[in-house]
Amino acid sequence: MIRVLLADDEPLIRAGIAAILSSDPGITVVAQARDGNGAVALARRERPDVALLDIQMPGADGFTAVEAIRRACPSTAIAMLTTFGQDDYVARALDGGANGFLLKAAPPRELITGVRTVAEGGAFLSPKVTGRVVAGFRSRREFRAEAAEERLGALTPRERQVLALVGAGMSNAEVGRALHLAEDTVKTHVSAVLTRLGVRNRVQAALIAHDAGLTADG
């Protein structure tokens, strides 16, 4: 039997979700709270298998409750429950230690599946949330690639070659052998690359090379 703590500041929402979860014979709602502080207190008392927490609650919000429950009841899996699918909410919830992110408007079977998944030690994101996260990741990746390519515009063709090899993890000596250059010449090129890119070291330069898709083959 999966024991669930449910926290939401709206009584009708709590009642509806509790009814949905209780329709599964393997799930029981052992406690309900209307705010984050109450959720933490009940988690300490009941030690539920899963804490299902609304994000926006009076007093301590869901994010604060996640961290407190994680410290007090490390064996309790936590899933966030919200009407929002905002990327920053997802990131904060997962960074805070949540195992899942569910939307209140999700179909009943999805809520039940989410609770079962996190109770078994897995991670669960509502499909709509997953789509937003993937879209956000792609958008950020494209932005980073464009920004990196713009910065590479300050480099000469030879400096781009050197950066590509640095990005592949080569030492100055290895770069020199690959490009048939003296090692001192490579050091000069690397120094110029760091200056033009405005970075402090080879690692930061290599990250820009990877973001721009600049490979050793290039």
Solvent accessible surface area in square Angstrom, and as a share of the most:
residue,aa,sasa,rsa
1,M,149,0.66
2,I,21,0.11
3,R,76,0.28
4,V,0,0.00
5,L,0,0.00
6,L,0,0.00
7,A,0,0.00
8,D,0,0.00
9,D,56,0.29
10,E,89,0.40
11,P,89,0.56
12,L,155,0.77
13,I,52,0.26
14,R,41,0.15
15,A,58,0.45
16,G,35,0.33
17,I,8,0.04
18,A,12,0.09
19,A,66,0.51
20,I,45,0.23
21,L,0,0.00
22,S,62,0.40
23,S,82,0.53
24,D,13,0.07
25,P,121,0.76
26,G,17,0.17
27,I,6,0.03
28,T,46,0.27
29,V,29,0.17
30,V,46,0.27
31,A,11,0.09
32,Q,85,0.38
33,A,7,0.05
34,R,153,0.56
35,D,26,0.13
36,G,0,0.00
37,N,95,0.48
38,G,24,0.24
39,A,0,0.00
40,V,14,0.08
41,A,58,0.45
42,L,29,0.15
43,A,0,0.00
44,R,133,0.49
45,R,170,0.62
46,E,39,0.17
47,R,129,0.47
48,P,3,0.02
49,D,57,0.30
50,V,0,0.00
51,A,0,0.00
52,L,0,0.00
53,L,0,0.00
54,D,7,0.04
55,I,3,0.02
56,Q,94,0.42
57,M,16,0.07
58,P,65,0.41
59,G,71,0.68
60,A,16,0.12
61,D,45,0.23
62,G,0,0.00
63,F,17,0.07
64,T,72,0.42
65,A,0,0.00
66,V,1,0.01
67,E,86,0.39
68,A,13,0.10
69,I,0,0.00
70,R,65,0.24
71,R,179,0.65
72,A,26,0.20
73,C,1,0.01
74,P,96,0.60
75,S,105,0.68
76,T,1,0.01
77,A,12,0.10
78,I,0,0.00
79,A,0,0.00
80,M,0,0.00
81,L,0,0.00
82,T,2,0.01
83,T,92,0.53
84,F,74,0.31
85,G,16,0.16
86,Q,74,0.33
87,D,53,0.28
88,D,84,0.43
89,Y,34,0.13
90,V,4,0.02
91,A,52,0.40
92,R,132,0.48
93,A,1,0.01
94,L,74,0.37
95,D,125,0.65
96,G,22,0.21
97,G,24,0.23
98,A,10,0.08
99,N,44,0.23
100,G,0,0.00
101,F,0,0.00
102,L,1,0.00
103,L,21,0.10
104,K,32,0.14
105,A,97,0.75
106,A,14,0.11
107,P,80,0.50
108,P,76,0.48
109,R,151,0.55
110,E,33,0.15
111,L,1,0.01
112,I,5,0.02
113,T,55,0.32
114,G,0,0.00
115,V,0,0.00
116,R,79,0.29
117,T,37,0.22
118,V,2,0.01
119,A,34,0.27
120,E,135,0.60
121,G,67,0.65
122,G,29,0.28
123,A,83,0.65
124,F,34,0.14
125,L,49,0.24
126,S,1,0.00
127,P,85,0.53
128,K,154,0.65
129,V,0,0.00
130,T,56,0.33
131,G,43,0.41
132,R,111,0.40
133,V,49,0.28
134,V,62,0.35
135,A,58,0.45
136,G,11,0.11
137,F,111,0.46
138,R,135,0.49
139,S,67,0.43
140,R,132,0.48
141,R,135,0.49
142,E,104,0.47
143,F,141,0.59
144,R,128,0.47
145,A,35,0.27
146,E,120,0.54
147,A,38,0.29
148,A,5,0.04
149,E,76,0.34
150,E,140,0.63
151,R,101,0.37
152,L,1,0.00
153,G,62,0.60
154,A,53,0.41
155,L,14,0.07
156,T,56,0.33
157,P,110,0.69
158,R,90,0.33
159,E,9,0.04
160,R,73,0.26
161,Q,74,0.33
162,V,1,0.00
163,L,1,0.00
164,A,1,0.01
165,L,14,0.07
166,V,11,0.07
167,G,10,0.09
168,A,57,0.45
169,G,65,0.62
170,M,60,0.27
171,S,54,0.35
172,N,29,0.15
173,A,33,0.26
174,E,73,0.33
175,V,0,0.00
176,G,4,0.04
177,R,164,0.60
178,A,50,0.39
179,L,30,0.15
180,H,167,0.75
181,L,43,0.21
182,A,66,0.51
183,E,79,0.35
184,D,105,0.55
185,T,53,0.31
186,V,0,0.00
187,K,102,0.43
188,T,90,0.52
189,H,40,0.18
190,V,14,0.08
191,S,63,0.41
192,A,29,0.23
193,V,3,0.02
194,L,34,0.17
195,T,106,0.62
196,R,121,0.44
197,L,7,0.03
198,G,64,0.62
199,V,24,0.14
200,R,214,0.78
201,N,67,0.35
202,R,73,0.27
203,V,104,0.60
204,Q,71,0.32
205,A,1,0.01
206,A,17,0.13
207,L,98,0.49
208,I,14,0.07
209,A,0,0.00
210,H,116,0.52
211,D,42,0.22
212,A,22,0.17
213,G,53,0.51
214,L,20,0.10
215,T,76,0.44
216,A,45,0.35
217,D,144,0.75
218,G,67,0.64
